Amino acid sequence: MGWIELGRIGAPWGVKGWMHIETYTDPPAGLLEYRQWVLRLGTGERITRRVADGHPHSDRLVARLEGIEDRDKAAALTGAVIEVDRAELPPTGDREYYRADLVGFKVRNLEDVELGTVGYFVDTPTGPMMVVQGAREHWVLAIPKHLRKVDLAAGLVLVDWPAEP
């Protein structure tokens, strides 16, 4: 299925090559279980780096990659996307889905109104939002209360969400 984005490299942390890491894994420290990261640079080039060390820090992670020993080298990676091949991800449980697997799915509500297609997800303080793009944009709170059913074979997400605000 391709590459799945698991996080991004933020600003350097200190002067010895450490970096802030924004992680999209649950739990956040789960990203550190991948000992080797594929980084997609702003140019689109992919490079691979082993994780030398890392740990939780506030609401994110900090990590140091092999070959990155100073602040300048860490700064050069700011904004790089941390990716993994979809085949390397563990299988999902019942009613669990990887967000990337849902992008492009059609979205219908309980009244059988098609709202559009899943464009992307955004993490907000109130929880993850599924951004549905159609005649108008819907930001659906992506929690079981609103995500009623996912039909992988049909490429469809059924939501408890109004067509009009």
N, C-alpha and C positions, 0 to 999 in steps of 0.2 A: 504494500500500500504506500510505501515511500517513507519520507522523513517526518517525524513527529517532534514538535518544538516542546522542550521540557523546561526551558528557562532562558535567561539572558544574563550576560555579564554586565555588571554595573561599574561604577567608579572604583579606582584603586582604594585599598584599605591599608594604610601604613606605607612603609617604604621598601618592604622586602618581597614584593610581588604578589601580595594578597589582593583579592578582589571581592567586592560585594557581588552577591549572586541573587538574582530574582528567580525564584523557582515556582513552577506550576504543578509540582508533584504533591500528592497527598499521602502521607505527611510530607511537609516541606523538606525534611532531611533525607527523604527517599532519593533525591537526586544524587546524593553522595554514594549511594549503592552502586551507581554506574562509575566504575573506576577509570573509565576512559570516555572522554567527551568528544563528540564531533562538533566543531565550532563552524558556523556559517558566518563568514565575515561580510561586511558591507558590500564588498565587491562580488559576493555570491560564491567565492571560493570556499571550499570546506577543508579544514585542517583538523587533525586529531591530536589531542593532548591528554596525557594521563593526569589524574588528580593526585597531587602529592599529599595534600592535607585539606581538611575542611571541617567546619562545625557550624551549628546554629549561632546566630548573633542577632539579637533583637527579633524583628519580624522577618528576617531573611537568613541567608547563609553567607559565610565568607569562606573562600577557598583559595588555594594556591596550586597552580598547575606546574608540572615538570617543565623546566626550561624557562620559566618566568621568575626571575630572581629579584627584579627591582620594579620600582613604581612606574618607570617609563614603559617597560615591556607590558606591565599590567594595563596601563592606560591605553596602549595600542589595541587592546582587545575589547575596550569598552563598547558596548552595544552588540557584540557578537551574540548570535543565537546559539543556544545549546540544543543539539538535536540528537535523536536516536532513531535507528531504523525501526520501523513499526514492528517488524518481526521479533525484535529483542524485548518488547514490552511483555509483562506477564499477562496471562489471560484475565479477562474481567469476570466478576462474579455476577450473580443474578441481579438484574436491573442496574448494572454498572456498565458505563460506556466511556470510551475515550472521546473527548470533545472533537478531536480531529476526525473521528469516524462519522460524526453527525453533520459536519459541514457539507452543505449542498443538499441535504435532505429537505423535502417538502414539509411544511408545517400546517396542520389543520387544527381548528379548535373543536370543542365538544358540539358546537352547533353546525359542524361540517363546513365551516367557512375556511377556505385556504388563505392563510396569512402571508405566505411567501416561502422563502427557503432560508435555512440556517446559513448566515454569513460568517459569523465568528462569535467568540465568547469574550466577555469582559468580567474580570473580578472586581467587585465593588464591596464596600463595607457591609452592605446588606446581604451579600452572597453573590454567587456567579450569575451573570445575566447572559442569556442566549439572544443574540441580535438576529432578528428575523427580517429579511429584506424582501419587500414586495411593493404593492401600490403605496404603502406607507411603511415606515420602519417600526417594528415592535420590539421592545426590550422585555423579554420574558424571564422572570426569576426562575433559574434552572434548578429547582428543587422538586422532590417527589410530589408535593402538593399540586404543582402546576404542570409537571411533565408526566402525563398519564400513561403514555405507551410509546415505545419505540419499536418500529417494525423495520428491522435491518434489511430484510429481503425486499420490501417495498420502498425503502428509502423514505420513510415517513415518520414524523414525530407528531403525536396527538397531545395537545395542550389544553389545559383549563385556563383560557385567557380570552378576554373579549376582543372582537374584531375592531370595535371602536372604543375609545377611552371614555 
